[in-house]
Amino acid sequence: MDVKHLSSFQDFSPEKLLKHNVFQSGRFFLDVYCLQPGQAQKPHRHATSDKVYVVLDGRCRFRVGAEEEVHGPGAAIFAPAGAEHGVANDGPDAARLLVLMSPPPEHA
Amino acid sequence: MDVKHLSSFQDFSPEKLLKHNVFQSGRFFLDVYCLQPGQAQKPHRHATSDKVYVVLDGRCRFRVGAEEEVHGPGAAIFAPAGAEHGVANDGPDAARLLVLMSPPPEHA
């Protein structure tokens, strides 16, 4: 059985946000993003892929379209295809996000 | 911003497993399943959709193909398209699962 434990994806880098793949198929990917305070994923968009962020630990500032909001553990944020989206950890704590994208981008 | 809190999906039924939709598009659905002790989703298969179960609360017995394993909070279980899969809560505690399917079944 293909089982992963989300608690095992805890590697952070002082250099940049780290992305750890949990599962991937041709239909989706599921990653854990690890962000130290001050780290961010710049706003960007995918024309034909949807994304969902779920906060596992910490708090992050999410942007979807023109909106920005800060959310903590248990929040799930939907960034539909075509919408500009990004995330930033303004600190003070490290943050981990479960991130779904469907379908995976062609040039991931 | 389209934000949901996973902690808000807590409705259980004495009758059967309850499925609460968090987000859905033409590319995926994300649900929270709420299972009282003794409740189950019978093994079944989807020819062209992948599924991932993530345990939020409690412990469940998962079946993928011929394998059965019990997993608790933080475990993520991949049931690829074509694989028979199901889940049962043997108790004693209530269980909640975050469930991804991609793409959504045509007759959900």
Backbone of each chain as ProteinMPNN parsed JSONL, in Angstrom:
{"seq_chain_A": "MDVKHLSSFQDFSPEKLLKHNVFQSGRFFLDVYCLQPGQAQKPHRHATSDKVYVVLDGRCRFRVGAEEEVHGPGAAIFAPAGAEHGVANDGPDAARLLVLMSPPPEHA", "coords_chain_A": {"N_chain_A": [[0.847, -1.191, 0.0], [0.517, 2.194, -0.819], [1.571, 4.483, 1.211], [2.025, 7.526, 2.915], [3.364, 9.588, 5.507], [2.301, 12.633, 6.66], [3.628, 14.009, 8.627], [6.225, 13.35, 8.227], [7.35, 14.992, 6.386], [9.293, 17.393, 6.814], [11.422, 18.923, 6.157], [13.205, 21.867, 5.989], [14.657, 24.699, 4.32], [17.232, 27.11, 4.654], [17.539, 28.642, 2.453], [15.339, 28.766, 0.626], [11.791, 28.294, 0.053], [10.783, 24.94, 0.437], [9.653, 22.202, -1.541], [7.993, 19.186, -1.174], [7.253, 16.172, -2.647], [4.338, 14.265, -2.204], [2.418, 12.479, -3.386], [2.036, 11.704, -6.863], [0.393, 11.705, -9.983], [-0.64, 11.376, -13.41], [-2.828, 12.94, -13.18], [-2.919, 14.597, -10.943], [-0.952, 16.412, -8.463], [0.252, 16.036, -5.12], [1.697, 17.869, -2.705], [3.94, 18.712, 0.031], [4.628, 21.829, 1.227], [7.296, 23.566, 2.69], [7.912, 26.325, 4.581], [10.096, 28.647, 5.824], [10.079, 31.462, 8.122], [9.665, 34.487, 6.326], [9.937, 33.365, 3.834], [8.548, 32.723, 0.545], [6.157, 31.995, -2.073], [6.072, 33.323, -5.142], [3.408, 35.294, -6.559], [1.612, 33.756, -9.177], [0.23, 32.162, -12.113], [-1.818, 29.445, -13.368], [-2.994, 28.308, -16.355], [-4.697, 26.147, -16.825], [-4.88, 24.533, -14.594], [-6.088, 23.689, -11.363], [-5.558, 24.732, -7.96], [-5.174, 23.822, -4.523], [-4.502, 24.968, -1.307], [-3.751, 23.698, 1.886], [-3.458, 24.516, 5.212], [-1.105, 23.125, 7.308], [0.694, 23.554, 9.464], [1.578, 26.508, 11.3], [1.21, 29.913, 10.063], [0.133, 31.604, 7.138], [0.255, 34.136, 4.583], [-2.038, 34.388, 2.117], [-2.56, 34.857, -1.349], [-5.09, 35.281, -3.68], [-6.173, 36.028, -6.786], [-7.047, 39.378, -6.515], [-7.145, 39.434, -3.81], [-5.905, 39.253, -0.452], [-5.216, 37.274, 2.355], [-4.638, 36.155, 5.709], [-4.088, 32.948, 6.975], [-4.442, 30.133, 9.21], [-3.75, 26.888, 10.748], [-5.642, 24.191, 9.38], [-7.108, 25.659, 7.579], [-8.353, 25.753, 4.258], [-7.606, 26.722, 1.032], [-8.786, 27.787, -2.058], [-7.499, 28.061, -5.257], [-8.515, 28.702, -8.243], [-8.063, 27.546, -11.666], [-6.417, 29.863, -13.75], [-6.533, 31.985, -11.993], [-4.511, 34.381, -10.408], [-2.14, 33.51, -7.948], [-0.506, 33.098, -4.759], [1.763, 32.641, -1.971], [2.915, 33.591, 1.257], [5.099, 33.413, 4.023], [4.975, 35.321, 6.671], [5.995, 35.046, 9.149], [6.021, 34.667, 12.822], [6.639, 31.967, 12.91], [7.679, 28.761, 11.54], [6.125, 27.314, 8.639], [3.917, 24.846, 7.269], [2.429, 23.501, 4.398], [-0.138, 21.634, 2.835], [-0.405, 20.864, -0.487], [-2.388, 20.735, -3.274], [-2.444, 20.142, -6.73], [-4.221, 20.093, -9.757], [-4.797, 19.435, -13.13], [-1.329, 18.191, -12.859], [1.137, 20.681, -13.653], [2.379, 20.985, -17.015], [5.042, 21.594, -17.311], [6.49, 21.122, -14.738]], "CA_chain_A": [[0.0, 0.0, 0.0], [1.333, 3.406, -0.957], [1.18, 5.329, 2.345], [3.024, 8.484, 3.389], [2.932, 10.308, 6.704], [2.555, 14.063, 6.433], [4.578, 14.475, 9.638], [7.598, 13.025, 7.824], [7.835, 16.032, 5.453], [9.633, 18.467, 7.761], [12.7, 19.534, 5.785], [13.199, 23.282, 5.628], [15.941, 25.201, 3.85], [17.385, 28.559, 4.883], [17.654, 29.299, 1.145], [14.08, 29.003, -0.069], [10.684, 27.369, 0.273], [11.024, 23.592, -0.099], [8.469, 21.434, -1.947], [8.209, 17.744, -1.073], [6.13, 15.48, -3.266], [3.718, 13.17, -1.448], [1.964, 11.569, -4.443], [1.795, 12.349, -8.149], [-0.005, 10.892, -11.127], [-0.9, 12.276, -14.529], [-4.061, 13.686, -12.895], [-2.76, 15.533, -9.822], [0.128, 16.17, -7.504], [0.026, 16.439, -3.746], [3.007, 18.221, -2.15], [4.031, 19.476, 1.28], [5.534, 22.978, 1.124], [7.864, 23.971, 3.98], [8.337, 27.728, 4.461], [10.618, 29.37, 6.974], [9.649, 32.869, 8.13], [10.273, 35.312, 5.28], [9.928, 32.69, 2.526], [7.299, 32.921, -0.197], [5.985, 31.59, -3.47], [5.584, 34.525, -5.828], [2.143, 35.128, -7.285], [1.727, 33.232, -10.542], [-1.049, 31.553, -12.489], [-1.812, 28.279, -14.251], [-4.18, 28.5, -17.187], [-5.61, 24.994, -16.886], [-4.766, 23.701, -13.39], [-6.586, 24.205, -10.092], [-4.69, 24.47, -6.807], [-5.717, 24.005, -3.172], [-3.552, 24.974, -0.197], [-4.292, 23.4, 3.219], [-2.422, 24.846, 6.197], [-0.838, 22.074, 8.303], [1.319, 24.203, 10.626], [1.956, 27.907, 11.111], [0.252, 30.827, 9.443], [0.674, 32.216, 5.918], [-0.545, 35.14, 3.879], [-2.388, 33.84, 0.809], [-3.132, 35.766, -2.339], [-5.819, 34.683, -4.808], [-6.673, 37.186, -7.509], [-6.633, 40.636, -5.891], [-7.364, 39.33, -2.361], [-4.863, 38.699, 0.413], [-5.715, 36.936, 3.687], [-3.754, 35.306, 6.519], [-4.813, 31.79, 7.504], [-3.679, 29.191, 10.015], [-3.986, 25.447, 10.602], [-6.97, 23.707, 9.031], [-7.712, 26.45, 6.498], [-8.165, 25.262, 2.888], [-7.761, 27.884, 0.15], [-8.923, 27.338, -3.446], [-7.028, 28.954, -6.326], [-8.941, 28.048, -9.485], [-7.294, 27.784, -12.884], [-6.503, 31.206, -14.298], [-6.429, 33.006, -10.942], [-3.172, 34.605, -9.863], [-2.108, 33.061, -6.554], [0.808, 32.972, -4.152], [1.707, 32.472, -0.517], [4.102, 34.106, 1.943], [5.158, 33.222, 5.465], [5.48, 36.555, 7.282], [6.57, 34.673, 10.434], [7.374, 34.293, 13.242], [6.828, 30.514, 12.972], [7.76, 27.993, 10.304], [4.796, 26.911, 8.163], [3.846, 23.727, 6.33], [1.182, 23.503, 3.635], [-0.444, 20.533, 1.925], [-0.762, 21.569, -1.721], [-2.932, 19.918, -4.362], [-2.644, 20.748, -8.044], [-4.858, 19.16, -10.687], [-3.743, 18.427, -13.292], [0.012, 18.745, -12.663], [1.543, 21.494, -14.804], [3.17, 20.205, -17.984], [6.459, 21.863, -17.058], [6.557, 21.321, -13.273]], "C_chain_A": [[0.883, 1.242, 0.0], [0.854, 4.428, 0.081], [2.331, 6.251, 2.708], [2.477, 9.152, 4.647], [3.308, 11.778, 6.573], [3.573, 14.606, 7.432], [6.029, 14.203, 9.231], [8.192, 14.074, 6.874], [8.097, 17.299, 6.259], [10.93, 19.162, 7.362], [12.51, 20.968, 5.322], [14.586, 23.659, 5.139], [16.051, 26.678, 4.218], [17.37, 29.349, 3.581], [16.308, 29.695, 0.555], [13.028, 28.005, 0.408], [11.051, 26.013, -0.312], [9.697, 22.902, -0.393], [8.817, 19.951, -1.906], [7.015, 17.038, -1.693], [5.653, 14.329, -2.388], [3.267, 12.094, -2.433], [1.831, 12.367, -5.735], [1.345, 11.318, -9.166], [-0.14, 11.853, -12.304], [-2.073, 13.201, -14.265], [-3.91, 14.755, -11.822], [-1.36, 15.396, -9.244], [-0.312, 16.663, -6.147], [1.414, 16.64, -3.144], [2.855, 18.702, -0.714], [5.068, 20.574, 1.047], [5.996, 23.342, 2.528], [8.459, 25.367, 3.831], [8.847, 28.243, 5.797], [10.04, 30.787, 6.965], [10.394, 33.666, 7.061], [10.266, 34.66, 3.908], [8.549, 32.778, 1.875], [7.335, 32.23, -1.545], [5.359, 32.797, -4.168], [4.258, 34.277, -6.522], [2.385, 34.731, -8.741], [0.371, 32.633, -10.89], [-0.829, 30.364, -13.41], [-3.1, 28.33, -15.05], [-5.186, 27.371, -17.032], [-5.449, 24.038, -15.701], [-5.351, 24.436, -12.191], [-5.589, 23.884, -8.993], [-5.49, 24.649, -5.526], [-4.548, 23.972, -2.201], [-4.307, 24.598, 1.08], [-3.179, 23.665, 4.231], [-2.298, 23.717, 7.216], [-0.301, 22.69, 9.591], [1.624, 25.652, 10.282], [0.847, 28.724, 10.478], [0.913, 31.443, 8.215], [-0.302, 33.238, 5.366], [-0.762, 34.623, 2.461], [-2.913, 34.944, -0.092], [-3.833, 34.93, -3.397], [-6.508, 35.836, -5.524], [-6.153, 38.44, -6.825], [-6.714, 40.576, -4.365], [-6.157, 38.746, -1.645], [-5.455, 38.468, 1.798], [-4.691, 36.043, 4.382], [-4.58, 34.181, 7.124], [-3.871, 30.827, 8.214], [-4.153, 27.761, 9.837], [-5.443, 25.071, 10.34], [-7.654, 24.513, 7.952], [-7.362, 25.825, 5.154], [-8.534, 26.399, 1.941], [-7.751, 27.398, -1.291], [-8.435, 28.425, -4.407], [-7.388, 28.302, -7.653], [-8.039, 28.4, -10.663], [-7.511, 29.212, -13.367], [-6.333, 32.3, -13.268], [-4.978, 33.146, -10.488], [-3.181, 34.214, -8.391], [-0.67, 32.954, -6.075], [0.642, 32.889, -2.652], [3.018, 32.969, 0.082], [3.992, 33.825, 3.43], [5.799, 34.462, 6.079], [6.034, 36.3, 8.68], [5.632, 34.979, 11.585], [7.653, 32.789, 13.202], [7.003, 29.892, 11.59], [6.355, 27.526, 9.929], [4.932, 25.718, 7.227], [2.463, 23.712, 5.709], [1.057, 22.201, 2.859], [-1.005, 21.177, 0.661], [-1.173, 20.561, -2.792], [-2.923, 20.725, -5.647], [-3.196, 19.695, -8.987], [-5.24, 19.892, -11.963], [-2.373, 19.036, -12.995], [0.366, 19.62, -13.859], [2.42, 20.666, -15.737], [4.663, 20.4, -17.776], [6.632, 22.169, -15.577], [8.018, 21.477, -12.842]], "O_chain_A": [[1.87, 1.32, 0.732], [-0.127, 5.14, -0.133], [3.478, 5.814, 2.799], [1.263, 9.264, 4.821], [4.476, 12.123, 6.399], [4.299, 15.552, 7.128], [6.954, 14.76, 9.821], [9.39, 14.049, 6.589], [7.232, 18.167, 6.371], [11.486, 19.919, 8.158], [11.757, 21.245, 4.388], [15.574, 23.019, 5.498], [15.074, 27.419, 4.106], [17.209, 30.569, 3.589], [16.142, 30.805, 0.05], [13.336, 27.015, 1.071], [11.57, 25.935, -1.426], [8.746, 22.994, 0.383], [9.793, 19.508, -2.511], [5.876, 17.288, -1.297], [6.448, 13.529, -1.896], [3.68, 10.938, -2.33], [1.547, 13.565, -5.704], [1.855, 10.199, -9.203], [0.215, 13.026, -12.19], [-2.304, 14.143, -15.024], [-4.682, 15.713, -11.788], [-0.665, 14.409, -9.489], [-1.13, 17.576, -6.028], [2.211, 15.704, -3.079], [1.756, 19.061, -0.292], [6.222, 20.301, 0.718], [5.186, 23.42, 3.452], [9.392, 25.573, 3.055], [8.111, 28.27, 6.783], [9.568, 31.262, 5.932], [11.608, 33.532, 6.912], [10.557, 35.322, 2.912], [7.528, 32.89, 2.553], [8.399, 31.924, -2.083], [4.259, 33.23, -3.824], [4.007, 33.178, -7.017], [3.238, 35.291, -9.429], [-0.532, 32.601, -10.053], [0.17, 30.269, -14.122], [-4.186, 28.39, -14.473], [-6.394, 27.602, -17.097], [-5.834, 22.872, -15.787], [-5.144, 25.637, -12.019], [-4.862, 22.893, -9.072], [-6.368, 25.507, -5.443], [-3.708, 23.074, -2.253], [-5.391, 25.125, 1.33], [-2.088, 23.105, 4.12], [-3.263, 23.388, 7.906], [-0.786, 22.384, 10.681], [1.892, 25.987, 9.128], [-0.297, 28.283, 10.373], [2.1, 31.767, 8.237], [-1.501, 33.209, 5.641], [0.188, 34.442, 1.7], [-3.62, 35.848, 0.354], [-3.256, 33.991, -3.946], [-7.329, 36.539, -4.935], [-4.953, 38.559, -6.578], [-6.39, 41.555, -3.692], [-5.476, 37.861, -2.163], [-6.115, 39.347, 2.354], [-3.974, 35.278, 3.738], [-5.636, 34.418, 7.711], [-2.691, 30.713, 7.883], [-4.873, 27.453, 8.887], [-6.355, 25.572, 10.998], [-8.695, 24.092, 7.448], [-6.223, 25.415, 4.929], [-9.622, 26.968, 2.026], [-6.836, 26.689, -1.708], [-8.904, 29.562, -4.366], [-6.652, 27.444, -8.142], [-7.345, 29.417, -10.653], [-8.637, 29.708, -13.392], [-6.019, 33.436, -13.624], [-4.303, 32.153, -10.216], [-4.118, 34.545, -7.665], [0.255, 32.75, -6.86], [-0.458, 33.043, -2.121], [4.089, 32.794, -0.5], [2.925, 33.978, 4.025], [7.016, 34.635, 6.015], [6.496, 37.233, 9.336], [4.542, 35.504, 11.357], [8.787, 32.373, 13.437], [6.53, 30.435, 10.592], [5.497, 27.362, 10.796], [5.913, 25.587, 6.495], [1.455, 23.886, 6.394], [2.036, 21.719, 2.288], [-1.965, 21.945, 0.724], [-0.412, 19.665, -3.159], [-3.352, 21.878, -5.653], [-2.718, 18.561, -9.025], [-5.952, 20.894, -11.889], [-2.252, 20.257, -12.889], [-0.064, 19.329, -14.976], [3.119, 19.754, -15.295], [5.457, 19.493, -18.028], [6.885, 23.311, -15.193], [8.295, 21.654, -11.655]]}, "seq_chain_B": "MDVKHLSSFQDFSPEKLLKHNVFQSGRFFLDVYCLQPGQAQKPHRHATSDKVYVVLDGRCRFRVGAEEEVHGPGAAIFAPAGAEHGVANDGPDAARLLVLMSPPPEHA", "coords_chain_B": {"N_chain_B": [[-12.111, 35.522, -1.293], [-11.924, 32.035, -1.599], [-12.312, 30.146, 0.989], [-12.183, 27.46, 3.252], [-12.691, 25.894, 6.424], [-11.267, 23.059, 7.721], [-11.955, 22.073, 10.19], [-14.572, 22.722, 10.443], [-16.132, 20.832, 9.291], [-17.826, 18.583, 10.656], [-20.007, 17.015, 10.896], [-21.702, 14.125, 11.727], [-23.487, 11.088, 11.05], [-25.82, 8.814, 12.487], [-26.68, 6.947, 10.76], [-25.092, 6.464, 8.451], [-21.848, 6.741, 6.821], [-20.862, 10.1, 6.32], [-20.397, 12.436, 3.666], [-18.785, 15.42, 3.045], [-18.56, 18.131, 0.936], [-15.683, 20.01, 0.206], [-14.218, 21.527, -1.76], [-14.859, 21.694, -5.273], [-14.162, 21.114, -8.685], [-14.143, 20.833, -12.282], [-11.956, 19.279, -12.395], [-11.187, 18.025, -10.036], [-12.329, 16.708, -6.839], [-12.541, 17.667, -3.401], [-13.204, 16.306, -0.404], [-14.572, 15.997, 2.951], [-14.818, 13.131, 4.798], [-16.916, 11.743, 7.232], [-16.903, 9.362, 9.651], [-18.598, 7.344, 11.838], [-17.862, 4.954, 14.479], [-17.907, 1.656, 13.188], [-18.9, 2.346, 10.717], [-18.506, 2.398, 7.108], [-16.964, 2.609, 3.846], [-17.715, 0.765, 1.157], [-15.506, -1.459, -0.603], [-14.565, -0.44, -3.847], [-14.093, 0.594, -7.282], [-12.562, 3.009, -9.508], [-12.312, 3.594, -12.848], [-10.86, 5.6, -14.149], [-10.093, 7.573, -12.36], [-8.047, 8.92, -9.789], [-7.571, 8.476, -6.257], [-6.987, 9.968, -3.061], [-6.699, 9.393, 0.366], [-6.543, 11.201, 3.373], [-5.869, 10.963, 6.738], [-7.561, 12.74, 9.142], [-8.68, 12.744, 11.77], [-8.934, 10.168, 14.24], [-8.843, 6.582, 13.569], [-8.601, 4.409, 10.78], [-9.377, 1.472, 8.824], [-7.868, 0.747, 5.9], [-8.325, -0.312, 2.561], [-6.551, -1.179, -0.287], [-6.373, -2.478, -3.395], [-5.363, -5.746, -2.821], [-4.507, -5.34, -0.288], [-4.758, -4.578, 3.204], [-4.674, -2.127, 5.716], [-4.319, -0.45, 8.863], [-4.565, 2.942, 9.665], [-3.67, 6.088, 11.187], [-3.977, 9.581, 12.288], [-2.61, 11.944, 9.99], [-1.677, 10.154, 8.143], [-1.417, 9.464, 4.664], [-3.013, 7.98, 2.006], [-2.735, 6.384, -1.065], [-4.873, 5.6, -3.679], [-4.724, 4.449, -6.678], [-6.148, 5.009, -9.982], [-8.248, 2.43, -11.089], [-7.589, 0.631, -9.099], [-9.024, -1.412, -6.634], [-10.63, -0.09, -3.781], [-11.296, 0.894, -0.384], [-12.694, 1.875, 2.815], [-12.873, 1.514, 6.339], [-14.195, 2.207, 9.537], [-13.283, 0.767, 12.333], [-13.577, 1.486, 14.914], [-12.578, 2.498, 18.342], [-13.203, 5.181, 18.122], [-14.665, 8.133, 16.58], [-14.032, 9.031, 13.152], [-12.363, 11.177, 10.834], [-11.771, 11.973, 7.462], [-9.797, 13.493, 4.948], [-10.488, 13.668, 1.603], [-9.386, 13.288, -1.616], [-10.325, 13.293, -4.98], [-9.479, 12.774, -8.361], [-9.894, 12.844, -11.821], [-13.168, 14.204, -10.797], [-15.684, 11.66, -10.432], [-17.829, 10.792, -13.198], [-20.441, 10.203, -12.604], [-21.1, 11.114, -9.832]], "CA_chain_B": [[-11.254, 34.329, -1.349], [-12.71, 30.832, -1.305], [-11.591, 29.5, 2.091], [-12.986, 26.617, 4.147], [-11.92, 25.377, 7.561], [-11.545, 21.619, 7.822], [-12.574, 21.808, 11.495], [-16.013, 23.014, 10.392], [-16.836, 19.667, 8.729], [-17.859, 17.69, 11.819], [-21.327, 16.379, 11.0], [-21.757, 12.668, 11.625], [-24.841, 10.536, 11.051], [-25.863, 7.445, 12.996], [-27.142, 6.08, 9.668], [-24.057, 6.083, 7.477], [-20.744, 7.662, 6.553], [-21.277, 11.342, 5.654], [-19.391, 13.088, 2.825], [-18.995, 16.872, 2.959], [-17.67, 18.681, -0.086], [-14.907, 21.2, 0.557], [-14.108, 22.233, -3.042], [-14.969, 20.835, -6.455], [-14.119, 21.709, -10.023], [-14.194, 19.753, -13.257], [-10.673, 18.556, -12.351], [-10.998, 17.3, -8.774], [-13.103, 17.126, -5.664], [-11.934, 17.498, -2.093], [-14.294, 16.082, 0.552], [-14.286, 15.454, 4.284], [-15.684, 12.013, 5.155], [-17.089, 11.58, 8.674], [-17.303, 7.968, 9.897], [-18.762, 6.844, 13.191], [-17.416, 3.56, 14.598], [-18.762, 0.688, 12.504], [-19.274, 2.795, 9.368], [-17.508, 2.042, 6.093], [-17.2, 2.764, 2.408], [-17.422, -0.549, 0.58], [-14.498, -1.465, -1.669], [-15.069, -0.157, -5.19], [-12.983, 1.096, -8.095], [-12.841, 4.013, -10.534], [-11.397, 3.235, -13.938], [-10.03, 6.702, -14.652], [-9.886, 8.598, -11.326], [-7.196, 8.606, -8.642], [-8.076, 8.943, -4.969], [-6.085, 9.996, -1.903], [-7.291, 9.598, 1.683], [-5.656, 11.706, 4.433], [-6.576, 10.835, 8.018], [-7.566, 13.951, 9.978], [-8.94, 12.32, 13.154], [-9.309, 8.763, 14.411], [-8.08, 5.56, 12.858], [-9.445, 3.617, 9.883], [-8.776, 0.352, 8.107], [-7.917, 1.052, 4.474], [-8.029, -1.381, 1.621], [-6.179, -0.798, -1.659], [-6.06, -3.754, -4.021], [-5.547, -6.874, -1.902], [-3.889, -5.007, 0.998], [-5.515, -3.85, 4.223], [-3.826, -1.589, 6.78], [-4.957, 0.546, 9.722], [-3.754, 4.158, 9.763], [-4.196, 7.175, 11.997], [-3.819, 10.964, 11.841], [-1.446, 12.324, 9.209], [-1.377, 9.184, 7.088], [-1.994, 9.731, 3.34], [-3.089, 6.685, 1.325], [-3.0, 6.595, -2.494], [-5.593, 4.554, -4.403], [-4.673, 4.875, -8.083], [-7.224, 4.593, -10.88], [-8.28, 1.005, -11.399], [-7.366, -0.199, -7.901], [-10.146, -1.506, -5.707], [-10.267, 0.589, -2.537], [-12.385, 1.15, 0.542], [-12.241, 2.287, 4.14], [-13.811, 1.156, 7.406], [-13.843, 2.642, 10.884], [-13.558, -0.323, 13.26], [-13.764, 2.088, 16.226], [-13.765, 2.972, 19.049], [-13.405, 6.631, 17.988], [-15.101, 8.684, 15.298], [-12.904, 9.316, 12.263], [-12.576, 12.122, 9.725], [-10.79, 11.814, 6.388], [-9.788, 14.414, 3.817], [-10.488, 12.768, 0.455], [-9.193, 13.899, -2.933], [-10.489, 12.467, -6.175], [-9.149, 13.515, -9.573], [-10.964, 13.837, -11.834], [-14.386, 13.72, -10.145], [-16.372, 10.663, -11.258], [-18.886, 11.426, -14.012], [-21.714, 10.016, -11.913], [-20.723, 11.162, -8.406]], "C_chain_B": [[-12.066, 33.124, -0.891], [-11.936, 29.992, -0.285], [-12.568, 28.68, 2.923], [-12.081, 26.148, 5.288], [-12.277, 23.917, 7.781], [-12.228, 21.277, 9.149], [-14.084, 22.046, 11.47], [-16.82, 21.829, 9.84], [-16.83, 18.554, 9.776], [-19.191, 16.966, 11.926], [-21.238, 14.878, 10.745], [-23.216, 12.254, 11.612], [-24.807, 9.15, 11.679], [-26.191, 6.442, 11.891], [-26.009, 5.548, 8.8], [-22.936, 7.12, 7.456], [-21.288, 8.916, 5.877], [-20.107, 11.936, 4.883], [-19.748, 14.57, 2.709], [-18.038, 17.432, 1.916], [-16.992, 19.952, 0.406], [-14.771, 22.079, -0.683], [-14.332, 21.226, -4.159], [-14.852, 21.668, -7.714], [-14.303, 20.564, -11.002], [-12.973, 18.848, -13.175], [-10.488, 17.69, -11.116], [-12.185, 17.56, -7.859], [-12.283, 16.863, -4.426], [-13.089, 17.439, -1.102], [-13.73, 15.843, 1.945], [-15.313, 14.358, 4.544], [-15.719, 11.902, 6.68], [-17.673, 10.193, 8.939], [-17.419, 7.703, 11.39], [-18.174, 5.434, 13.263], [-18.416, 2.616, 13.941], [-19.144, 1.097, 11.089], [-18.129, 2.56, 8.38], [-17.938, 2.497, 4.711], [-16.762, 1.442, 1.784], [-16.347, -0.452, -0.498], [-15.145, -1.309, -3.052], [-13.885, 0.337, -6.008], [-13.485, 2.113, -9.109], [-11.827, 3.793, -11.65], [-10.411, 4.351, -14.27], [-9.873, 7.846, -13.648], [-8.971, 8.058, -10.235], [-7.847, 9.134, -7.372], [-6.942, 8.967, -3.948], [-6.933, 10.219, -0.66], [-6.215, 10.17, 2.61], [-6.432, 11.644, 5.741], [-6.432, 12.125, 8.817], [-7.704, 13.579, 11.458], [-9.283, 10.838, 13.156], [-8.404, 7.826, 13.635], [-9.049, 4.766, 11.992], [-8.637, 2.484, 9.27], [-8.967, 0.603, 6.621], [-7.629, -0.198, 3.666], [-7.681, -0.764, 0.271], [-5.694, -2.074, -2.328], [-6.327, -4.867, -3.019], [-5.044, -6.559, -0.497], [-4.858, -4.284, 1.919], [-4.564, -3.407, 5.323], [-4.634, -0.57, 7.575], [-4.023, 1.742, 9.866], [-4.483, 5.248, 10.535], [-3.826, 8.548, 11.458], [-2.508, 11.249, 11.121], [-1.07, 11.332, 8.135], [-2.102, 9.58, 5.807], [-1.881, 8.44, 2.536], [-3.513, 6.917, -0.129], [-3.711, 5.373, -3.076], [-5.651, 4.968, -5.872], [-5.867, 4.352, -8.876], [-7.112, 3.096, -11.154], [-8.128, 0.101, -10.196], [-8.631, -0.227, -7.053], [-9.723, -0.875, -4.383], [-11.509, 0.811, -1.688], [-11.815, 1.487, 1.9], [-13.313, 1.935, 5.165], [-13.286, 1.677, 8.734], [-14.254, 1.539, 11.858], [-13.704, 0.176, 14.7], [-12.532, 1.967, 17.089], [-14.081, 4.455, 18.837], [-13.976, 7.005, 16.628], [-13.874, 9.039, 14.467], [-13.323, 10.334, 11.203], [-11.42, 11.981, 8.747], [-10.923, 12.961, 5.399], [-9.594, 13.553, 2.581], [-10.416, 13.565, -0.849], [-9.546, 12.888, -4.002], [-10.253, 13.331, -7.405], [-9.12, 12.575, -10.764], [-12.181, 13.319, -11.077], [-15.033, 12.658, -11.024], [-17.515, 11.328, -12.031], [-20.244, 11.294, -13.349], [-21.455, 9.957, -10.417], [-21.986, 11.139, -7.547]], "O_chain_B": [[-12.805, 33.197, 0.091], [-11.034, 29.233, -0.639], [-13.654, 29.152, 3.259], [-10.866, 26.026, 5.128], [-13.439, 23.577, 8.0], [-12.987, 20.311, 9.23], [-14.794, 21.616, 12.379], [-18.049, 21.827, 9.914], [-15.947, 17.696, 9.783], [-19.474, 16.359, 12.958], [-20.768, 14.429, 9.7], [-24.08, 12.979, 12.105], [-23.873, 8.386, 11.437], [-26.004, 5.237, 12.061], [-25.96, 4.367, 8.459], [-23.065, 8.218, 7.997], [-22.095, 8.811, 4.953], [-18.973, 11.947, 5.364], [-20.862, 14.927, 2.326], [-16.829, 17.223, 2.009], [-17.636, 20.85, 0.949], [-15.165, 23.246, -0.663], [-14.028, 20.043, -4.007], [-15.374, 22.78, -7.797], [-14.589, 19.439, -10.593], [-12.937, 17.785, -13.794], [-9.72, 16.728, -11.14], [-12.95, 18.502, -8.066], [-11.442, 15.964, -4.392], [-13.857, 18.391, -0.97], [-12.551, 15.524, 2.1], [-16.519, 14.604, 4.518], [-14.68, 11.96, 7.337], [-18.785, 9.883, 8.512], [-16.438, 7.827, 12.124], [-18.003, 4.783, 12.231], [-19.626, 2.76, 14.118], [-19.662, 0.275, 10.332], [-16.957, 2.527, 8.753], [-19.117, 2.735, 4.449], [-15.598, 1.052, 1.87], [-16.29, 0.538, -1.227], [-16.138, -1.964, -3.37], [-12.784, 0.482, -5.476], [-14.646, 2.097, -9.518], [-10.62, 3.807, -11.41], [-9.264, 4.085, -14.63], [-9.555, 8.969, -14.04], [-9.092, 6.909, -9.809], [-8.586, 10.118, -7.406], [-6.057, 8.112, -3.96], [-7.777, 11.113, -0.624], [-5.091, 9.67, 2.626], [-7.523, 12.204, 5.848], [-5.32, 12.55, 9.131], [-6.932, 14.047, 12.295], [-9.85, 10.319, 12.194], [-7.355, 8.214, 13.121], [-10.174, 4.482, 12.404], [-7.409, 2.523, 9.203], [-10.097, 0.664, 6.137], [-6.799, -1.027, 4.039], [-8.422, 0.069, -0.25], [-4.72, -2.683, -1.884], [-7.406, -4.923, -2.43], [-5.137, -7.403, 0.395], [-5.675, -3.479, 1.472], [-3.751, -4.193, 5.809], [-5.521, 0.091, 7.035], [-2.837, 1.581, 10.153], [-5.711, 5.33, 10.543], [-3.41, 8.675, 10.307], [-1.436, 10.851, 11.575], [-0.226, 11.631, 7.291], [-3.264, 9.984, 5.848], [-0.796, 7.875, 2.398], [-4.525, 7.567, -0.39], [-3.213, 4.252, -2.979], [-6.521, 5.744, -6.268], [-6.51, 3.377, -8.486], [-6.029, 2.572, -11.415], [-8.495, -1.073, -10.253], [-9.234, 0.813, -6.788], [-8.605, -1.089, -3.914], [-12.624, 0.904, -2.201], [-10.606, 1.399, 2.118], [-14.509, 2.043, 4.893], [-12.092, 1.599, 9.02], [-15.436, 1.394, 12.172], [-13.93, -0.623, 15.609], [-11.53, 1.402, 16.651], [-15.108, 4.94, 19.312], [-13.794, 6.284, 15.647], [-12.805, 9.314, 15.011], [-14.464, 10.352, 10.743], [-10.256, 11.883, 9.138], [-12.035, 13.359, 5.051], [-8.636, 12.783, 2.511], [-11.273, 14.4, -1.136], [-9.108, 11.739, -3.935], [-10.745, 14.456, -7.498], [-8.386, 11.588, -10.734], [-12.241, 12.135, -10.744], [-14.942, 12.743, -12.248], [-18.095, 12.31, -11.568], [-21.103, 12.161, -13.506], [-21.571, 8.899, -9.799], [-21.899, 11.172, -6.319]]}, "name": "protein", "num_of_chains": 2, "seq": "MDVKHLSSFQDFSPEKLLKHNVFQSGRFFLDVYCLQPGQAQKPHRHATSDKVYVVLDGRCRFRVGAEEEVHGPGAAIFAPAGAEHGVANDGPDAARLLVLMSPPPEHAMDVKHLSSFQDFSPEKLLKHNVFQSGRFFLDVYCLQPGQAQKPHRHATSDKVYVVLDGRCRFRVGAEEEVHGPGAAIFAPAGAEHGVANDGPDAARLLVLMSPPPEHA"}
